[in-house]
Amino acid sequence: MTITPPLPDLLAFAAVARHRSFSRAAAEIGVSRSALSHTVRMLEQRLDFRLLNRTTRSVALTEAGAELLSRLMPVLGDLETIFDDLAERQGEPSGLLRITTPESAARLLMRSVVPEFLKRYPQMRLDLAADGRFVDIVAQGFDAGIRLSEAVPLDMIAVPFGGTVRFVAVASPDYLSASPRPAVPDDLAVHRCIRQRLPSGTPYRWEFEREGQTRNVDVQGVLTLDHNGMMVEAAVAGMGIAYVPETVAKEDLDNGTLVLVLEEWCPPAPGLCLYFPGRRHVPAGLRAFIDVLRRELPN
């Protein structure tokens, strides 16, 4: 006889599988961690196979759990579409919209897009995951992601916004008064640089371009950070040269606590995109967010 588990149990399992955490999944669903653990345990008993391997520090999918999740997500997506269509017929968009985004992009959205979106659509709830990791938005249950255009997966629909971006090398006047100003990217070899650690754990190689010439420099320095704002603060304090989005350093550039170096090697590049799976139906909440995004931050 075919076993059909209750839908709430499958939703509970999907939440734990996406977050790889009972605590975070419980917070999303709005139940206690112990209740969620009991639900998943009863689901495993009903199915008669293990879905998750649990330790005191981690949660991982078994082979059966991974297969169930991969086949379950499209079904849950279809259900969301059905309920979204029904809600749309009743009036304005409602429900939860989940977007993964870099921290710097999240700060940009918070200036105007997010307040305007929540004001215009009070029935919507917005979950911005600004942890910097590049994730599979479908497998992790996100409606959309935000990344630089060059990093958007080819099978996704991309919506550019905010115009071009420019990464710049910046330093404090005090630092430059005690060190020779770099004229070309290779000169960074003799400078203290504030290195950036990517979400993958690897150091970022600074990228420069001038008149068709490109340079990727693995800079050296005694300080490594993973937050653009802190990198700017370190540069202002005279700890070395930082390489950050110009918008992040704009206030300090305007007031003179930072100055540009290698400016001619830092041209603008294609900017941010919101992206989502190329499916036939786009949820009403996501369509509404895109509308606000285009109005507040036109490309």
Secondary structure, DSSP 4 states (H G I P E B T S, - for coil): ------HHHHHHHHHHHHHT-HHHHHHHHTS-HHHHHHHHHHHHHHHTS--EEE-SS-EEE-HHHHHHHHHHHHHHHHHHHHHHHHHHHHSS--EEEEEE--HHHHHHHHHTHHHHHHHH-TTEEEEEE-S-----TTTTT-SEEEEEGGGS-TTEEEEEES--B-EEEEE-HHHHHSSPPPSSGGGGGGS-BEEEB-TTSSBPPEEEEETTEEEEE----SEEES-HHHHHHHHHTTS-BEEEEHHHHHHHHHHTSSEEESGGG---B--EEEEEE--S---HHHHHHHHHHHHHS--
